[in-house]
Amino acid sequence: MKKGMLLKGLIGILLLYPVYSQAITLSAYLQVKQLLTQDNPANKQLESVTQAYLNGIANGFNFYAVSVRLHNEGNDFKPLYCPPKKVEQNGDFMVEHIDAYLDKHPIVKQKQKDAPIELVYILALQDAYPCDK
């Protein structure tokens, strides 16, 4: 019973957190991932909220990549990262890239634990899709 109340409280915090801050930190992202590995019926709701949040971030980055490509063709403008044209970002894509980046650079978990997850995502995208122009 206490776990269920704790999980509901955490979900409530996650829902209110974006209202009072700019982003979820890397440490909060890792905590949520840890919670989602636990066998708990309330995790379905946490998973849905988390997926919606990550999809929103990834969709924003997807729109950024398309917009930069469309508006800066032929310019010397250098984008933050250079994904292939057919890449469509979503929450699963984001998690895959962040986790791969953290596996490749484990020190980031300690040195950047208070960094917004969006900044870590940018680093992951830059690592996966560097602009070599």
For each residue, the residues with C-beta under 8 A, 3 or more apart:
1: 4 5
2: 5 6
3: 6 7 40 42
4: 1 7 8 40 42
5: 1 2 8 9
6: 2 3 9 10
7: 3 4 10 11 35 40 42 43 46
8: 4 5 11 12 42
9: 5 6 12 13
10: 6 7 13 14 35 46
11: 7 8 14 15 42 45 46 49
12: 8 9 15 16
13: 9 10 16 17
14: 10 11 17 24 32 46 49 50 53
15: 11 12 18 49
16: 12 13 19 20
17: 13 14 20 21 24 28
18: 15 21 23 24 53
19: 16
20: 16 17
21: 17 18 24
22: 116
23: 18 116 117 118 119
24: 14 17 18 21 28 29 32 53 116 117
25: 28 29 113 114 115 116 117
26: 29 30 108 109 112 113 114 115 116 117 120
27: 30 31 113 114
28: 17 24 25 31 32 117
29: 24 25 26 32 33 98 117 120
30: 26 27 33 34 109
31: 27 28 34 35
32: 14 24 28 29 35 36 46 50
33: 29 30 36 37 95
34: 30 31 37 38
35: 7 10 31 32 38 40 43 46
36: 32 33 43 46 47 50
37: 33 34
38: 34 35 43
39: 43
40: 3 4 7 35 43
41: 44
42: 3 4 7 8 11 45 46
43: 7 35 36 38 39 40 46 47
44: 41 47 48
45: 11 42 48 49
46: 7 10 11 14 32 35 36 42 43 49 50
47: 36 43 44 50 51
48: 44 45 51 52
49: 11 14 15 45 46 52 53
50: 14 32 36 46 47 53 54 91
51: 47 48 54 55 91
52: 48 49 55 56 91
53: 14 18 24 49 50 56 57 91
54: 50 51 57 58 90 91 94 95
55: 51 52 58 59 90 91
56: 52 53 59 60
57: 53 54 60 61 91 94 117 118 121
58: 54 55 61 62 89 90 91 93 94 121
59: 55 56 62 63 89 90
60: 56 57 63 64
61: 57 58 64 65 89 94 121 125
62: 58 59 65 66 87 88 89 90
63: 59 60 66 67
64: 60 61 67 68 80
65: 61 62 68 69 79 81 83 87 89
66: 62 63 69 70
67: 63 64 70 71
68: 64 65 71 72 77 79
69: 65 66 72 73 79 85
70: 66 67 73
71: 67 68
72: 68 69 75 77 79
73: 69 70
74:
75: 72
76:
77: 68 72
78: 131 133
79: 65 68 69 72 82 131
80: 64 122 125 126
81: 65 122 125 126 128 129 130 131
82: 79 129 130 131 132 133
83: 65 87 89 125 128 129
84: 87 129
85: 69
86:
87: 62 65 83 84 93 129
88: 62 93
89: 58 59 61 62 65 83 93 94
90: 54 55 58 59 62 93 94
91: 50 51 52 53 54 55 57 58 94 95
92: 95 96
93: 58 87 88 89 90 96 97
94: 54 57 58 61 89 90 91 97 98 121
95: 33 54 91 92 98 99
96: 92 93 99 100
97: 93 94 100 101 121 124 125 128
98: 29 94 95 101 102 117 120 121 124
99: 95 96 102 103
100: 96 97 103 104 124 128
101: 97 98 104 105 108 120 123 124 127 128
102: 98 99 105 106 108 109 120
103: 99 100 106
104: 100 101 127
105: 101 102 108 127
106: 102 103 109
107: 110 111
108: 26 101 102 105 111 112 120 123
109: 26 30 102 106 112 113
110: 107 113
111: 107 108
112: 26 108 109 115 119 120
113: 25 26 27 109 110
114: 25 26 27
115: 25 26 112 119 120
116: 22 23 24 25 26 119 120
117: 23 24 25 26 28 29 57 98 120 121
118: 23 57 121 122
119: 23 112 115 116 122 123
120: 26 29 98 101 102 108 112 115 116 117 123 124
121: 57 58 61 94 97 98 117 118 124 125
122: 80 81 118 119 125 126
123: 101 108 119 120 126 127
124: 97 98 100 101 120 121 127 128
125: 61 80 81 83 97 121 122 128 129
126: 80 81 122 123 129 130
127: 101 104 105 123 124 130
128: 81 83 97 100 101 124 125
129: 81 82 83 84 87 125 126
130: 81 82 126 127
131: 78 79 81 82
132: 82
133: 78 82
